[in-house]
């Protein structure tokens, strides 16, 4: 029973860590729309290009 509980906790933590990484939250200043992207480029004016 303890092995099963350990396995469930380990799998849950692995999925949580894998799902939370490597995305950037980008908010458009004018409309406050929120976008998520894996990469972006900064522009010379301080904005971002997805």
N, CA, C and O atoms as a Tinker XYZ file with bonds, in Angstrom:
   200  protein
     1  N      0.825000   -1.197000    0.000000    73     2
     2  CA     0.000000    0.000000    0.000000    64     1     3
     3  C      0.871000    1.264000    0.000000    63     2     4     5
     4  O      0.549000    2.247000   -0.667000    81     3
     5  N      1.965000    1.226000    0.747000    73     3     6
     6  CA     2.862000    2.387000    0.807000    64     5     7
     7  C      3.560000    2.578000   -0.538000    63     6     8     9
     8  O      3.786000    3.712000   -0.960000    81     7
     9  N      3.904000    1.478000   -1.218000    73     7    10
    10  CA     4.548000    1.597000   -2.534000    64     9    11
    11  C      3.612000    2.247000   -3.537000    63    10    12    13
    12  O      4.038000    3.071000   -4.347000    81    11
    13  N      2.342000    1.880000   -3.485000    73    11    14
    14  CA     1.358000    2.457000   -4.400000    64    13    15
    15  C      1.204000    3.952000   -4.139000    63    14    16    17
    16  O      1.145000    4.746000   -5.077000    81    15
    17  N      1.141000    4.333000   -2.872000    73    15    18
    18  CA     1.021000    5.755000   -2.530000    64    17    19
    19  C      2.254000    6.532000   -2.992000    63    18    20    21
    20  O      2.130000    7.644000   -3.504000    81    19
    21  N      3.440000    5.950000   -2.814000    73    19    22
    22  CA     4.667000    6.612000   -3.268000    64    21    23
    23  C      4.678000    6.777000   -4.778000    63    22    24    25
    24  O      5.093000    7.814000   -5.295000    81    23
    25  N      4.226000    5.760000   -5.474000    73    23    26
    26  CA     4.183000    5.818000   -6.934000    64    25    27
    27  C      3.221000    6.900000   -7.409000    63    26    28    29
    28  O      3.539000    7.644000   -8.336000    81    27
    29  N      2.066000    6.995000   -6.795000    73    27    30
    30  CA     1.081000    8.010000   -7.179000    64    29    31
    31  C      1.625000    9.413000   -6.918000    63    30    32    33
    32  O      1.478000   10.301000   -7.758000    81    31
    33  N      2.247000    9.615000   -5.769000    73    31    34
    34  CA     2.817000   10.928000   -5.446000    64    33    35
    35  C      3.948000   11.275000   -6.410000    63    34    36    37
    36  O      4.030000   12.409000   -6.882000    81    35
    37  N      4.812000   10.319000   -6.703000    73    35    38
    38  CA     5.926000   10.569000   -7.627000    64    37    39
    39  C      5.430000   10.924000   -9.020000    63    38    40    41
    40  O      5.937000   11.859000   -9.638000    81    39
    41  N      4.443000   10.187000   -9.521000    73    39    42
    42  CA     3.895000   10.481000  -10.855000    64    41    43
    43  C      3.219000   11.843000  -10.886000    63    42    44    45
    44  O      3.348000   12.577000  -11.866000    81    43
    45  N      2.503000   12.186000   -9.826000    73    43    46
    46  CA     1.835000   13.488000   -9.766000    64    45    47
    47  C      2.841000   14.624000   -9.788000    63    46    48    49
    48  O      2.643000   15.623000  -10.480000    81    47
    49  N      3.920000   14.474000   -9.031000    73    47    50
    50  CA     4.948000   15.520000   -9.003000    64    49    51
    51  C      5.638000   15.640000  -10.350000    63    50    52    53
    52  O      5.932000   16.751000  -10.792000    81    51
    53  N      5.901000   14.532000  -11.006000    73    51    54
    54  CA     6.542000   14.553000  -12.320000    64    53    55
    55  C      5.670000   15.274000  -13.341000    63    54    56    57
    56  O      6.166000   16.084000  -14.124000    81    55
    57  N      4.383000   14.985000  -13.334000    73    55    58
    58  CA     3.468000   15.663000  -14.266000    64    57    59
    59  C      3.359000   17.150000  -13.964000    63    58    60    61
    60  O      3.282000   17.965000  -14.884000    81    59
    61  N      3.351000   17.510000  -12.694000    73    59    62
    62  CA     3.263000   18.923000  -12.321000    64    61    63
    63  C      4.500000   19.685000  -12.774000    63    62    64    65
    64  O      4.392000   20.801000  -13.281000    81    63
    65  N      5.674000   19.088000  -12.595000    73    63    66
    66  CA     6.920000   19.749000  -13.001000    64    65    67
    67  C      7.004000   19.868000  -14.517000    63    66    68    69
    68  O      7.423000   20.903000  -15.035000    81    67
    69  N      6.610000   18.818000  -15.232000    73    67    70
    70  CA     6.681000   18.829000  -16.696000    64    69    71
    71  C      5.704000   19.833000  -17.298000    63    70    72    73
    72  O      5.999000   20.431000  -18.332000    81    71
    73  N      4.562000   20.024000  -16.677000    73    71    74
    74  CA     3.544000   20.918000  -17.217000    64    73    75
    75  C      3.781000   22.382000  -16.926000    63    74    76    77
    76  O      3.193000   23.232000  -17.595000    81    75
    77  N      4.603000   22.709000  -15.972000    73    75    78
    78  CA     4.770000   24.096000  -15.542000    64    77    79
    79  C      5.969000   24.807000  -16.157000    63    78    80    81
    80  O      6.149000   26.003000  -15.925000    81    79
    81  N      6.766000   24.131000  -16.906000    73    79    82
    82  CA     7.994000   24.764000  -17.376000    64    81    83
    83  C      7.956000   25.180000  -18.823000    63    82    84    85
    84  O      7.109000   24.727000  -19.592000    81    83
    85  N      8.858000   26.026000  -19.183000    73    83    86
    86  CA     9.203000   26.442000  -20.539000    64    85    87
    87  C      8.126000   27.192000  -21.315000    63    86    88    89
    88  O      8.120000   27.133000  -22.544000    81    87
    89  N      7.235000   27.880000  -20.659000    73    87    90
    90  CA     6.292000   28.763000  -21.345000    64    89    91
    91  C      6.459000   30.168000  -20.814000    63    90    92    93
    92  O      6.686000   30.364000  -19.620000    81    91
    93  N      6.346000   31.159000  -21.704000    73    91    94
    94  CA     6.425000   32.554000  -21.321000    64    93    95
    95  C      5.028000   33.151000  -21.370000    63    94    96    97
    96  O      4.273000   32.907000  -22.311000    81    95
    97  N      4.692000   33.927000  -20.361000    73    95    98
    98  CA     3.419000   34.644000  -20.340000    64    97    99
    99  C      3.680000   36.035000  -20.902000    63    98   100   101
   100  O      4.490000   36.788000  -20.361000    81    99
   101  N      2.997000   36.370000  -21.979000    73    99   102
   102  CA     3.173000   37.661000  -22.640000    64   101   103
   103  C      1.846000   38.403000  -22.584000    63   102   104   105
   104  O      0.823000   37.894000  -23.043000    81   103
   105  N      1.865000   39.607000  -22.020000    73   103   106
   106  CA     0.655000   40.416000  -21.903000    64   105   107
   107  C      0.757000   41.594000  -22.855000    63   106   108   109
   108  O      1.735000   42.340000  -22.823000    81   107
   109  N     -0.254000   41.765000  -23.706000    73   107   110
   110  CA    -0.296000   42.894000  -24.621000    64   109   111
   111  C     -0.726000   44.131000  -23.829000    63   110   112   113
   112  O     -1.814000   44.145000  -23.253000    81   111
   113  N      0.111000   45.164000  -23.793000    73   111   114
   114  CA    -0.175000   46.315000  -22.933000    64   113   115
   115  C     -1.468000   47.063000  -23.278000    63   114   116   117
   116  O     -2.180000   47.498000  -22.373000    81   115
   117  N     -1.778000   47.218000  -24.543000    73   115   118
   118  CA    -2.940000   48.027000  -24.933000    64   117   119
   119  C     -4.259000   47.359000  -24.549000    63   118   120   121
   120  O     -5.146000   48.009000  -23.996000    81   119
   121  N     -4.391000   46.076000  -24.837000    73   119   122
   122  CA    -5.673000   45.398000  -24.590000    64   121   123
   123  C     -5.650000   44.489000  -23.370000    63   122   124   125
   124  O     -6.690000   43.962000  -22.973000    81   123
   125  N     -4.490000   44.299000  -22.774000    73   123   126
   126  CA    -4.306000   43.415000  -21.616000    64   125   127
   127  C     -4.591000   41.952000  -21.938000    63   126   128   129
   128  O     -4.827000   41.157000  -21.028000    81   127
   129  N     -4.572000   41.582000  -23.229000    73   127   130
   130  CA    -4.727000   40.173000  -23.609000    64   129   131
   131  C     -3.485000   39.409000  -23.172000    63   130   132   133
   132  O     -2.374000   39.937000  -23.230000    81   131
   133  N     -3.670000   38.178000  -22.738000    73   131   134
   134  CA    -2.570000   37.341000  -22.269000    64   133   135
   135  C     -2.352000   36.212000  -23.267000    63   134   136   137
   136  O     -3.296000   35.542000  -23.684000    81   135
   137  N     -1.094000   36.014000  -23.642000    73   135   138
   138  CA    -0.713000   34.943000  -24.553000    64   137   139
   139  C      0.382000   34.113000  -23.894000    63   138   140   141
   140  O      1.169000   34.634000  -23.104000    81   139
   141  N      0.433000   32.839000  -24.213000    73   139   142
   142  CA     1.490000   31.957000  -23.731000    64   141   143
   143  C      2.252000   31.439000  -24.935000    63   142   144   145
   144  O      1.652000   31.031000  -25.930000    81   143
   145  N      3.575000   31.456000  -24.846000    73   143   146
   146  CA     4.412000   31.047000  -25.961000    64   145   147
   147  C      5.642000   30.312000  -25.448000    63   146   148   149
   148  O      6.071000   30.511000  -24.311000    81   147
   149  N      6.200000   29.462000  -26.298000    73   147   150
   150  CA     7.432000   28.764000  -25.924000    64   149   151
   151  C      8.664000   29.615000  -26.180000    63   150   152   153
   152  O      9.702000   29.395000  -25.556000    81   151
   153  N      8.569000   30.584000  -27.087000    73   151   154
   154  CA     9.695000   31.482000  -27.327000    64   153   155
   155  C      9.184000   32.836000  -27.812000    63   154   156   157
   156  O      8.035000   32.960000  -28.235000    81   155
   157  N     10.038000   33.837000  -27.748000    73   155   158
   158  CA     9.686000   35.175000  -28.213000    64   157   159
   159  C     10.954000   35.923000  -28.546000    63   158   160   161
   160  O     12.047000   35.525000  -28.145000    81   159
   161  N     10.807000   37.003000  -29.276000    73   159   162
   162  CA    11.932000   37.879000  -29.616000    64   161   163
   163  C     11.617000   39.275000  -29.104000    63   162   164   165
   164  O     10.507000   39.773000  -29.292000    81   163
   165  N     12.581000   39.900000  -28.463000    73   163   166
   166  CA    12.396000   41.288000  -28.031000    64   165   167
   167  C     12.679000   42.213000  -29.208000    63   166   168   169
   168  O     13.570000   41.952000  -30.017000    81   167
   169  N     11.919000   43.284000  -29.292000    73   167   170
   170  CA    12.170000   44.280000  -30.332000    64   169   171
   171  C     12.979000   45.433000  -29.743000    63   170   172   173
   172  O     13.161000   45.511000  -28.528000    81   171
   173  N     13.456000   46.314000  -30.595000    73   171   174
   174  CA    14.259000   47.451000  -30.138000    64   173   175
   175  C     13.440000   48.416000  -29.279000    63   174   176   177
   176  O     13.994000   49.123000  -28.437000    81   175
   177  N     12.139000   48.445000  -29.489000    73   175   178
   178  CA    11.274000   49.363000  -28.741000    64   177   179
   179  C     10.811000   48.757000  -27.403000    63   178   180   181
   180  O     10.070000   49.403000  -26.663000    81   179
   181  N     11.233000   47.545000  -27.094000    73   179   182
   182  CA    10.868000   46.936000  -25.822000    64   181   183
   183  C      9.679000   45.994000  -25.902000    63   182   184   185
   184  O      9.264000   45.442000  -24.883000    81   183
   185  N      9.123000   45.798000  -27.090000    73   183   186
   186  CA     7.994000   44.888000  -27.254000    64   185   187
   187  C      8.475000   43.467000  -27.497000    63   186   188   189
   188  O      9.671000   43.183000  -27.429000    81   187
   189  N      7.542000   42.592000  -27.777000    73   187   190
   190  CA     7.878000   41.197000  -28.048000    64   189   191
   191  C      7.163000   40.731000  -29.288000    63   190   192   193
   192  O      6.038000   41.150000  -29.562000    81   191
   193  N      7.815000   39.857000  -30.046000    73   191   194
   194  CA     7.232000   39.229000  -31.225000    64   193   195
   195  C      7.138000   37.749000  -30.936000    63   194   196   197
   196  O      8.130000   37.098000  -30.611000    81   195
   197  N      5.925000   37.225000  -31.060000    73   195   198
   198  CA     5.721000   35.793000  -30.773000    64   197   199
   199  C      6.028000   34.978000  -31.991000    63   198   200
   200  O      5.919000   33.753000  -31.959000    81   199
